[in-house]
């Protein structure tokens, strides 16, 4: 009997401790912690994938489809080569703050600078800046937990991010982060005036190398009716060594 | 000689129909020459006026980096507030009008429709009106006032976006710190100026509005200057000296000629093209004169044979025909000059409206679609002399050829 009581006590203690630990962990959830975890899922050392952009422009009846191969390392280097019939051979190379482009029939690459970096990439709802950004949000924004809401059947934290640095593309973001996987399932991008500019919704997440990585994303331009881009990634390889020579102008102009 | 002259003039009056038809052909060519030249001259000068009056002023003061990249309107190489104030004082001291402007690229849209790219200039309406003439070209609503929160759009923008006065336009742009900004602005005025570059690409808001929303902090990307007499150089030299004396060494000046060097190079090429055009018209006129004069002479080979049979010397016959051709040239040139002057008067006052034919086509000139004329007395005189000389020159060869024939052959010539 005594043994049974001891066993029961042990079980109860263990259950209580487990409950306490879980509650403590839940209580310890901070906006910074959520954002850091979301960053951990989104940020990569290197990436290699086959991408497809399906561009819908409201007035256009047929969506335009662009396919490409992309390789990137950190936030400094990226290389994209388009493979769809209309753009086959068009290549982009990002080297630090510089972006180079080489048209299919051009002999030499041209540098894209200034305002052109902010323009739409290949007519999509992504700017060149958007498409090549791989910086941690926690370094640029102050997060605040404003509530929770379901996105589909997934329970999410709602984070409001306000810029803590002056030089930043979007001064405010609202982010819905999956409570289980810490993946940002929806992000709204706001202008300095508070006007909603874009909305990104994650449609598919895959587990790659222990990360919950969004592989299908819809980016909608909230200022243009019916304008959105569906961005899909296939054959994603994360954090594998990448040949340095890929990120060279020589390779771009090849 | 007197008799030859009398005979030549009698010939002119004797063959009235031929004289009139030949003169009309010459007159038409001369008039076309005068009219085309006046129009091309106007287009060239008007383009330069419009470049200064609506786009650039006489010269600007800006940073060296901005001068190199002005086509991109960068907001990271601008004149900061203290320097702006110093440059405005320099403008006052040199007796120039000046206007600080900040240009930035924006995407404009209406009712969530498609976006169109424009360059928006943040201006001080009062100062800007002294340098540029946008204020004189308001066709609907009002020009901006200092505290206006609206936007001044062009008639072209109104048409492209389908927006009207009093409605709201969305302006998406970047602030000085590259942050996305979107503003809902009320259209308070619509302008339609004769510079197509400004009409098709530029919109205007106040500097106050831009200060409050684009983190501009008193900066300006350029300060446009307008000299009172329209001459750049003396004021420019003074401004350069004062910039140096106030240690504003990071700033530079750019004249409208430097800014418009691409256009001016094209303009020079166009001038070459215009000369070719004028030359071709000359050729057409010359061919017309040659044709009518040759026909007129060969028609009268029998008459020449008769004159020679009656004892008139060959040289006198040639002289007679040359004088007759000079007379024809004179009548044609007078008529052409008169017609050219009439067309020029019409062109100067009314102009030719190409709006429906060329709508959005780029002429390469910075002018509206109504083309006017400018007086060019030099070309009028040249055309007048050309008409007479050409007639004389082209009559020599057929006359000589005609007198080389045997008299008997001449008389039987059909």
HADDOCK unambig.tbl for C-alpha pairs under 7 A between the chains (distance, minus, plus):
assign (segid A and resid 114 and name CA) (segid B and resid 72 and name CA) 6.98 0.50 0.50
assign (segid A and resid 114 and name CA) (segid B and resid 74 and name CA) 6.90 0.50 0.50
assign (segid A and resid 115 and name CA) (segid B and resid 72 and name CA) 6.69 0.50 0.50
assign (segid A and resid 166 and name CA) (segid B and resid 177 and name CA) 6.33 0.50 0.50
assign (segid A and resid 167 and name CA) (segid B and resid 177 and name CA) 4.76 0.50 0.50
assign (segid A and resid 167 and name CA) (segid B and resid 178 and name CA) 6.17 0.50 0.50
assign (segid A and resid 167 and name CA) (segid B and resid 179 and name CA) 6.73 0.50 0.50
assign (segid A and resid 168 and name CA) (segid B and resid 177 and name CA) 6.81 0.50 0.50
assign (segid A and resid 168 and name CA) (segid B and resid 178 and name CA) 6.26 0.50 0.50
assign (segid A and resid 168 and name CA) (segid B and resid 179 and name CA) 5.31 0.50 0.50
assign (segid A and resid 169 and name CA) (segid B and resid 178 and name CA) 5.87 0.50 0.50
assign (segid A and resid 169 and name CA) (segid B and resid 179 and name CA) 4.25 0.50 0.50
assign (segid A and resid 169 and name CA) (segid B and resid 180 and name CA) 5.56 0.50 0.50
assign (segid A and resid 170 and name CA) (segid B and resid 179 and name CA) 5.64 0.50 0.50
assign (segid A and resid 170 and name CA) (segid B and resid 180 and name CA) 5.62 0.50 0.50
assign (segid A and resid 171 and name CA) (segid B and resid 179 and name CA) 6.47 0.50 0.50
assign (segid A and resid 191 and name CA) (segid B and resid 180 and name CA) 5.09 0.50 0.50
assign (segid A and resid 191 and name CA) (segid B and resid 181 and name CA) 4.56 0.50 0.50
assign (segid A and resid 191 and name CA) (segid B and resid 182 and name CA) 5.64 0.50 0.50
assign (segid A and resid 192 and name CA) (segid B and resid 180 and name CA) 6.31 0.50 0.50
assign (segid A and resid 192 and name CA) (segid B and resid 181 and name CA) 5.03 0.50 0.50
assign (segid A and resid 193 and name CA) (segid B and resid 181 and name CA) 6.23 0.50 0.50
assign (segid A and resid 193 and name CA) (segid B and resid 182 and name CA) 6.27 0.50 0.50
assign (segid A and resid 193 and name CA) (segid B and resid 183 and name CA) 6.70 0.50 0.50
assign (segid A and resid 195 and name CA) (segid B and resid 182 and name CA) 6.36 0.50 0.50
assign (segid A and resid 223 and name CA) (segid B and resid 112 and name CA) 5.08 0.50 0.50
assign (segid A and resid 224 and name CA) (segid B and resid 112 and name CA) 4.45 0.50 0.50
assign (segid A and resid 224 and name CA) (segid B and resid 113 and name CA) 5.42 0.50 0.50
assign (segid A and resid 224 and name CA) (segid B and resid 114 and name CA) 6.19 0.50 0.50
assign (segid A and resid 225 and name CA) (segid B and resid 112 and name CA) 5.34 0.50 0.50
assign (segid A and resid 225 and name CA) (segid B and resid 113 and name CA) 6.27 0.50 0.50
